[in-house]
Amino acid sequence: MKTSPIFITGIYRSGSTLLTRILDAHPDLAVTYETVHFMRFCYQKYNPLTNEKIKNLLTQVNERINNRHGLSFKVNYVMDILKNKQCIDYAKIYDAIMKTLFILESDASRWGEKTLVAWRQIPSFLEMFPNGKTIIAIRDPRAVLCSFKNFTHEPEPNYLDSIFAYLDLIDTIADLQKKISNNSLFIFKYENFLDNPNDYCQKICDFLQIEFLPQMLDFKRYKDRQGNHWKGNSSFTKNLDMISTSFKDIWKEKILPEDLLLLESILNDKMSEIGYPLSEKRIDNKLTSKMFDKIKSSTLIKERFCKWILTDKGVQSYPSDPTKQINWNKETAGCS
């Protein structure tokens, strides 16, 4: 059987880590989250792929995941695996790393990885693995904004950057759906999953061509990267121990009027088209002025806003660059 790995991406605070835990609970799958980040740190960054550069790639991945997560692999062992392969490319390197880390000492036969804010890398992933499967996680952008605001240590109001990332995500989804088969791309809508976990999980399993097992929805089975019980990563409560709809619409209570105005002004009909209707917001001069004051208070948000005005485009980006080590200790989703 040809290699059919799974690549999960999407916007942060969208239930994507929960999705990885659900899939990882299947005995045939080993699905990790925010770990190797091959598409972010490695892909096309070590050209030409000489033995020296391949070893540098492996060494740097190993050092980073050991520093960040206490995980490691034997670099020489992976080098030996690759030496037995013809025409070494990024796909073979990626596959060897993931199998060594997550398949070698498990009963699983298929690996998956989550790297957020990497939706534009999906075509490259599928070029490497034509039989691979890709999943994009989305959630109501207003809920994303409120959760990110509550979760991040970024200076205010840089949490508003989620709006511009979401805009790029929506545009990219529309483009990908024109080019990529439904057999290769699945849009995971967090709210739809919460409304009916069993049926929705069955749809995901059908997409991945695996059997749905009830244990996949057993929260007690979920493990973190170190093999300990996963306690959830909700920004509104600690030690979540069940799949819950409790925070599904909490944005309606939490979102600030000026933030709502900015978000819906930018995403507008595009968010409606993916199933998130606009709210019945009231606009007045005072609220508009407050919105622009907040935009001007952040260099980052001002730059994003100006780009949107000029190009109607968003960005595939975090507020802080996750490839820079100085940002790895920030409590910003995905900076690891």
Sequence and secondary structure as in RCSB ss.txt:
>XXXX:A:sequence
MKTSPIFITGIYRSGSTLLTRILDAHPDLAVTYETVHFMRFCYQKYNPLTNEKIKNLLTQVNERINNRHGLSFKV
NYVMDILKNKQCIDYAKIYDAIMKTLFILESDASRWGEKTLVAWRQIPSFLEMFPNGKTIIAIRDPRAVLCSFKN
FTHEPEPNYLDSIFAYLDLIDTIADLQKKISNNSLFIFKYENFLDNPNDYCQKICDFLQIEFLPQMLDFKRYKDR
QGNHWKGNSSFTKNLDMISTSFKDIWKEKILPEDLLLLESILNDKMSEIGYPLSEKRIDNKLTSKMFDKIKSSTL
IKERFCKWILTDKGVQSYPSDPTKQINWNKETAGCS
>XXXX:A:secstr
     EEEEE SSSSHHHHHHHHHTSTTEEEEESS  HHHHTTTSS S  HHHHHHHHHHHHHHHHHHHS    H
HHHHHHHHTSSS  HHHHHHHHHIIIIITTSS  EEEEE SS GGGHHHHHHH TT EEEEEE  HHHHHHHHHH
H  S TTGGGHHHHHHHHHHHHHHHHHHHS TTTEEEEEHHHHHH HHHHHHHHHHHHT    GGGG GGG B T
TSSB     SS SS  S   TTTTTHHHH  HHHHHHHHHHHHHHHHHTT         HHHHHHHHHHHHT HH
HHHHHHHHHHHS   S  SS TTSGGGTTS  TT  
